[in-house]
């Protein structure tokens, strides 16, 4: 999640010059940051084992990412005037984070698997 968050933040900083004149390009930079963060995690985790429970957690985290920002902005801004646009912006940012979550893939590092691997290598070295 940190890869996605930091890359989205980098995309947000990169989008600052565009937000005043071309706000759509600014939002695309944030989306690109989230997706790039997911791809960075996917590349980093290519040697890790697949976790069968990840897809369920990805759906849950994506649902949280898509629903909590607009709900919080609805409470803070209200449904009137510019509040509706801010709520839609929160929904878009949550959807961008959800895209990054799904791009990250299903490989996860497991301390249990690492310990079993260490035990196996120790057992094989004592046998030889």
MODELLER restraints for C-alpha pairs under 7 A, 6 or more apart:
rsr = mdl.restraints
at = mdl.atoms
rsr.add(forms.Gaussian(group=physical.xy_distance, feature=features.Distance(at['CA:3:A'], at['CA:37:A']), mean=4.82, stdev=0.5))
rsr.add(forms.Gaussian(group=physical.xy_distance, feature=features.Distance(at['CA:3:A'], at['CA:38:A']), mean=6.71, stdev=0.5))
rsr.add(forms.Gaussian(group=physical.xy_distance, feature=features.Distance(at['CA:3:A'], at['CA:41:A']), mean=6.40, stdev=0.5))
rsr.add(forms.Gaussian(group=physical.xy_distance, feature=features.Distance(at['CA:4:A'], at['CA:34:A']), mean=5.02, stdev=0.5))
rsr.add(forms.Gaussian(group=physical.xy_distance, feature=features.Distance(at['CA:4:A'], at['CA:37:A']), mean=4.19, stdev=0.5))
rsr.add(forms.Gaussian(group=physical.xy_distance, feature=features.Distance(at['CA:4:A'], at['CA:38:A']), mean=5.62, stdev=0.5))
rsr.add(forms.Gaussian(group=physical.xy_distance, feature=features.Distance(at['CA:4:A'], at['CA:100:A']), mean=6.10, stdev=0.5))
rsr.add(forms.Gaussian(group=physical.xy_distance, feature=features.Distance(at['CA:5:A'], at['CA:34:A']), mean=6.98, stdev=0.5))
rsr.add(forms.Gaussian(group=physical.xy_distance, feature=features.Distance(at['CA:7:A'], at['CA:33:A']), mean=4.68, stdev=0.5))
rsr.add(forms.Gaussian(group=physical.xy_distance, feature=features.Distance(at['CA:7:A'], at['CA:34:A']), mean=5.72, stdev=0.5))
rsr.add(forms.Gaussian(group=physical.xy_distance, feature=features.Distance(at['CA:7:A'], at['CA:36:A']), mean=6.74, stdev=0.5))
rsr.add(forms.Gaussian(group=physical.xy_distance, feature=features.Distance(at['CA:7:A'], at['CA:37:A']), mean=5.03, stdev=0.5))
rsr.add(forms.Gaussian(group=physical.xy_distance, feature=features.Distance(at['CA:8:A'], at['CA:30:A']), mean=5.35, stdev=0.5))
rsr.add(forms.Gaussian(group=physical.xy_distance, feature=features.Distance(at['CA:8:A'], at['CA:33:A']), mean=4.37, stdev=0.5))
rsr.add(forms.Gaussian(group=physical.xy_distance, feature=features.Distance(at['CA:8:A'], at['CA:34:A']), mean=4.70, stdev=0.5))
rsr.add(forms.Gaussian(group=physical.xy_distance, feature=features.Distance(at['CA:10:A'], at['CA:33:A']), mean=6.56, stdev=0.5))
rsr.add(forms.Gaussian(group=physical.xy_distance, feature=features.Distance(at['CA:11:A'], at['CA:29:A']), mean=5.06, stdev=0.5))
rsr.add(forms.Gaussian(group=physical.xy_distance, feature=features.Distance(at['CA:11:A'], at['CA:30:A']), mean=4.43, stdev=0.5))
rsr.add(forms.Gaussian(group=physical.xy_distance, feature=features.Distance(at['CA:11:A'], at['CA:32:A']), mean=6.85, stdev=0.5))
rsr.add(forms.Gaussian(group=physical.xy_distance, feature=features.Distance(at['CA:11:A'], at['CA:33:A']), mean=4.62, stdev=0.5))
rsr.add(forms.Gaussian(group=physical.xy_distance, feature=features.Distance(at['CA:12:A'], at['CA:29:A']), mean=6.73, stdev=0.5))
rsr.add(forms.Gaussian(group=physical.xy_distance, feature=features.Distance(at['CA:12:A'], at['CA:30:A']), mean=5.20, stdev=0.5))
rsr.add(forms.Gaussian(group=physical.xy_distance, feature=features.Distance(at['CA:14:A'], at['CA:29:A']), mean=6.87, stdev=0.5))
rsr.add(forms.Gaussian(group=physical.xy_distance, feature=features.Distance(at['CA:15:A'], at['CA:26:A']), mean=4.27, stdev=0.5))
rsr.add(forms.Gaussian(group=physical.xy_distance, feature=features.Distance(at['CA:15:A'], at['CA:29:A']), mean=5.66, stdev=0.5))
rsr.add(forms.Gaussian(group=physical.xy_distance, feature=features.Distance(at['CA:16:A'], at['CA:26:A']), mean=6.75, stdev=0.5))
rsr.add(forms.Gaussian(group=physical.xy_distance, feature=features.Distance(at['CA:18:A'], at['CA:25:A']), mean=6.25, stdev=0.5))
rsr.add(forms.Gaussian(group=physical.xy_distance, feature=features.Distance(at['CA:18:A'], at['CA:26:A']), mean=5.28, stdev=0.5))
rsr.add(forms.Gaussian(group=physical.xy_distance, feature=features.Distance(at['CA:19:A'], at['CA:26:A']), mean=5.18, stdev=0.5))
rsr.add(forms.Gaussian(group=physical.xy_distance, feature=features.Distance(at['CA:31:A'], at['CA:96:A']), mean=5.14, stdev=0.5))
rsr.add(forms.Gaussian(group=physical.xy_distance, feature=features.Distance(at['CA:34:A'], at['CA:96:A']), mean=6.23, stdev=0.5))
rsr.add(forms.Gaussian(group=physical.xy_distance, feature=features.Distance(at['CA:34:A'], at['CA:97:A']), mean=5.79, stdev=0.5))
rsr.add(forms.Gaussian(group=physical.xy_distance, feature=features.Distance(at['CA:34:A'], at['CA:100:A']), mean=4.82, stdev=0.5))
rsr.add(forms.Gaussian(group=physical.xy_distance, feature=features.Distance(at['CA:35:A'], at['CA:99:A']), mean=6.37, stdev=0.5))
rsr.add(forms.Gaussian(group=physical.xy_distance, feature=features.Distance(at['CA:35:A'], at['CA:100:A']), mean=4.46, stdev=0.5))
rsr.add(forms.Gaussian(group=physical.xy_distance, feature=features.Distance(at['CA:35:A'], at['CA:103:A']), mean=6.48, stdev=0.5))
rsr.add(forms.Gaussian(group=physical.xy_distance, feature=features.Distance(at['CA:37:A'], at['CA:100:A']), mean=6.61, stdev=0.5))
rsr.add(forms.Gaussian(group=physical.xy_distance, feature=features.Distance(at['CA:38:A'], at['CA:100:A']), mean=4.72, stdev=0.5))
rsr.add(forms.Gaussian(group=physical.xy_distance, feature=features.Distance(at['CA:38:A'], at['CA:101:A']), mean=6.21, stdev=0.5))
rsr.add(forms.Gaussian(group=physical.xy_distance, feature=features.Distance(at['CA:38:A'], at['CA:103:A']), mean=5.14, stdev=0.5))
rsr.add(forms.Gaussian(group=physical.xy_distance, feature=features.Distance(at['CA:38:A'], at['CA:104:A']), mean=4.11, stdev=0.5))
rsr.add(forms.Gaussian(group=physical.xy_distance, feature=features.Distance(at['CA:39:A'], at['CA:103:A']), mean=6.25, stdev=0.5))
rsr.add(forms.Gaussian(group=physical.xy_distance, feature=features.Distance(at['CA:39:A'], at['CA:104:A']), mean=5.79, stdev=0.5))
rsr.add(forms.Gaussian(group=physical.xy_distance, feature=features.Distance(at['CA:41:A'], at['CA:104:A']), mean=5.73, stdev=0.5))
rsr.add(forms.Gaussian(group=physical.xy_distance, feature=features.Distance(at['CA:42:A'], at['CA:104:A']), mean=4.97, stdev=0.5))
rsr.add(forms.Gaussian(group=physical.xy_distance, feature=features.Distance(at['CA:42:A'], at['CA:105:A']), mean=5.94, stdev=0.5))
rsr.add(forms.Gaussian(group=physical.xy_distance, feature=features.Distance(at['CA:45:A'], at['CA:107:A']), mean=6.15, stdev=0.5))
rsr.add(forms.Gaussian(group=physical.xy_distance, feature=features.Distance(at['CA:45:A'], at['CA:108:A']), mean=6.85, stdev=0.5))
rsr.add(forms.Gaussian(group=physical.xy_distance, feature=features.Distance(at['CA:48:A'], at['CA:107:A']), mean=5.71, stdev=0.5))
rsr.add(forms.Gaussian(group=physical.xy_distance, feature=features.Distance(at['CA:48:A'], at['CA:108:A']), mean=5.96, stdev=0.5))
rsr.add(forms.Gaussian(group=physical.xy_distance, feature=features.Distance(at['CA:48:A'], at['CA:109:A']), mean=5.60, stdev=0.5))
rsr.add(forms.Gaussian(group=physical.xy_distance, feature=features.Distance(at['CA:49:A'], at['CA:107:A']), mean=5.47, stdev=0.5))
rsr.add(forms.Gaussian(group=physical.xy_distance, feature=features.Distance(at['CA:49:A'], at['CA:108:A']), mean=6.26, stdev=0.5))
rsr.add(forms.Gaussian(group=physical.xy_distance, feature=features.Distance(at['CA:49:A'], at['CA:109:A']), mean=6.88, stdev=0.5))
rsr.add(forms.Gaussian(group=physical.xy_distance, feature=features.Distance(at['CA:50:A'], at['CA:106:A']), mean=5.61, stdev=0.5))
rsr.add(forms.Gaussian(group=physical.xy_distance, feature=features.Distance(at['CA:50:A'], at['CA:107:A']), mean=4.24, stdev=0.5))
rsr.add(forms.Gaussian(group=physical.xy_distance, feature=features.Distance(at['CA:50:A'], at['CA:108:A']), mean=6.25, stdev=0.5))
rsr.add(forms.Gaussian(group=physical.xy_distance, feature=features.Distance(at['CA:51:A'], at['CA:106:A']), mean=5.97, stdev=0.5))
rsr.add(forms.Gaussian(group=physical.xy_distance, feature=features.Distance(at['CA:51:A'], at['CA:107:A']), mean=5.72, stdev=0.5))
rsr.add(forms.Gaussian(group=physical.xy_distance, feature=features.Distance(at['CA:51:A'], at['CA:108:A']), mean=5.93, stdev=0.5))
rsr.add(forms.Gaussian(group=physical.xy_distance, feature=features.Distance(at['CA:54:A'], at['CA:106:A']), mean=5.61, stdev=0.5))
rsr.add(forms.Gaussian(group=physical.xy_distance, feature=features.Distance(at['CA:55:A'], at['CA:106:A']), mean=6.65, stdev=0.5))
rsr.add(forms.Gaussian(group=physical.xy_distance, feature=features.Distance(at['CA:58:A'], at['CA:101:A']), mean=6.42, stdev=0.5))
rsr.add(forms.Gaussian(group=physical.xy_distance, feature=features.Distance(at['CA:58:A'], at['CA:102:A']), mean=6.61, stdev=0.5))
rsr.add(forms.Gaussian(group=physical.xy_distance, feature=features.Distance(at['CA:62:A'], at['CA:98:A']), mean=4.56, stdev=0.5))
rsr.add(forms.Gaussian(group=physical.xy_distance, feature=features.Distance(at['CA:62:A'], at['CA:101:A']), mean=6.87, stdev=0.5))
rsr.add(forms.Gaussian(group=physical.xy_distance, feature=features.Distance(at['CA:65:A'], at['CA:94:A']), mean=4.71, stdev=0.5))
rsr.add(forms.Gaussian(group=physical.xy_distance, feature=features.Distance(at['CA:65:A'], at['CA:95:A']), mean=6.96, stdev=0.5))
rsr.add(forms.Gaussian(group=physical.xy_distance, feature=features.Distance(at['CA:65:A'], at['CA:97:A']), mean=6.52, stdev=0.5))
rsr.add(forms.Gaussian(group=physical.xy_distance, feature=features.Distance(at['CA:65:A'], at['CA:98:A']), mean=6.22, stdev=0.5))
rsr.add(forms.Gaussian(group=physical.xy_distance, feature=features.Distance(at['CA:66:A'], at['CA:91:A']), mean=5.76, stdev=0.5))
rsr.add(forms.Gaussian(group=physical.xy_distance, feature=features.Distance(at['CA:66:A'], at['CA:94:A']), mean=4.20, stdev=0.5))
rsr.add(forms.Gaussian(group=physical.xy_distance, feature=features.Distance(at['CA:66:A'], at['CA:95:A']), mean=5.35, stdev=0.5))
rsr.add(forms.Gaussian(group=physical.xy_distance, feature=features.Distance(at['CA:66:A'], at['CA:98:A']), mean=6.89, stdev=0.5))
rsr.add(forms.Gaussian(group=physical.xy_distance, feature=features.Distance(at['CA:69:A'], at['CA:90:A']), mean=5.14, stdev=0.5))
rsr.add(forms.Gaussian(group=physical.xy_distance, feature=features.Distance(at['CA:69:A'], at['CA:91:A']), mean=6.45, stdev=0.5))
rsr.add(forms.Gaussian(group=physical.xy_distance, feature=features.Distance(at['CA:69:A'], at['CA:94:A']), mean=6.45, stdev=0.5))
rsr.add(forms.Gaussian(group=physical.xy_distance, feature=features.Distance(at['CA:70:A'], at['CA:87:A']), mean=4.86, stdev=0.5))
rsr.add(forms.Gaussian(group=physical.xy_distance, feature=features.Distance(at['CA:70:A'], at['CA:88:A']), mean=6.86, stdev=0.5))
rsr.add(forms.Gaussian(group=physical.xy_distance, feature=features.Distance(at['CA:70:A'], at['CA:90:A']), mean=4.84, stdev=0.5))
rsr.add(forms.Gaussian(group=physical.xy_distance, feature=features.Distance(at['CA:70:A'], at['CA:91:A']), mean=5.23, stdev=0.5))
rsr.add(forms.Gaussian(group=physical.xy_distance, feature=features.Distance(at['CA:73:A'], at['CA:86:A']), mean=6.93, stdev=0.5))
rsr.add(forms.Gaussian(group=physical.xy_distance, feature=features.Distance(at['CA:73:A'], at['CA:87:A']), mean=5.57, stdev=0.5))
rsr.add(forms.Gaussian(group=physical.xy_distance, feature=features.Distance(at['CA:73:A'], at['CA:90:A']), mean=6.97, stdev=0.5))
rsr.add(forms.Gaussian(group=physical.xy_distance, feature=features.Distance(at['CA:74:A'], at['CA:87:A']), mean=5.96, stdev=0.5))
rsr.add(forms.Gaussian(group=physical.xy_distance, feature=features.Distance(at['CA:77:A'], at['CA:83:A']), mean=4.84, stdev=0.5))
